[in-house]
């Protein structure tokens, strides 16, 4: 998979003259999908219920309901996802009693065989027995399985080992292939440069009252200096986490503008007001310095990716959004909500592919920063 960086200058420029906003939504719970339902961004909550009692919800409202039901159902909850076409929340449960509770709350209940504990156990088995470069796995609530993906480099003995592990997991896992190679992407969406490498700027943030920006951890180490495409000095990296996680924090130099805006590459920008969690089925947008603005869908959460050479990153958002080298660190967002930082993936924006993102809320919490 590739990592992508973005330059700080772009962000500063966006602050000066960008205005347009893009409507979208927020997501909820954890999951991965090899084939998840098509979901649009945020729609307004209508509060209406159909004959079945299932409520029509926006993506953000569905996320809140999912969190509530997850707490109330406890071990009977087995994953959630949003159906954009019907604007409903689907909740996987283990028995009819839990299904009744979901229906009474306005969700669409679906009784499944595998509990979240079962699927977590399957992921542990994969970590123990199949940590192979060029592989990833995540829990897919739409199939109630752990979906394992292997890129084109997984061959021979590695492919045989991976296939056997997945086969032994039975109905708890499935194995898929993806074109290309998982790599880190190195270039919210402006190009940032350091030592000859290019990544993309993710989001401008505030830490201890001072302006900073987020990008991918694989883009550089603590102390590295960053400039924009015009050679203007932006600042120095003061924190970097990779592997394990994939985020970094650059402190801006005095006088460098830091608007909370993502470059839309059309003369406008998307104002960012908050950070939020992604939801499986949610429609999202990415901005990066190589391929600019691209859209797609969240297919899984809490994904594990093996980039090779011991570089394993966990807890990622998996999407159908394409990306290419130089897009690393760039912004994943839904409307005014920051969701993720581009980490890496396979394929490109000509043939399509799978791209993974570091969740922004986790990065902000670890760094003690906030959107601003």
Protein Blocks (a to p, Z undefined) as FASTA:
>chain_A
ZZddddfklmmmmmmmgcbdcdddddddddddfbdcddddddddehiacfkopacddfkl
mmmmmmmmmmmnmmmpgbdaddfklopacdddfbfklmmmmmmnopacdddfbdfklmmm
mmmmmmmmmccghiacdddfklopacddddfklgcjlmmmmmmmmmmnmmmbccdddehj
dddddfehpacdeehiacddfbdcdeehiacddddfklpcehiacddfkopafbdcfbdc
dehiacddddddehiacddbddehnopacddfbdcdddehiacddddfklopaddddfbe
hiacdebjhiacehiacdfbdcdehjgoiacdehjbcfbdcfbdeddfknopadddddfk
lmmmmnopacZZ
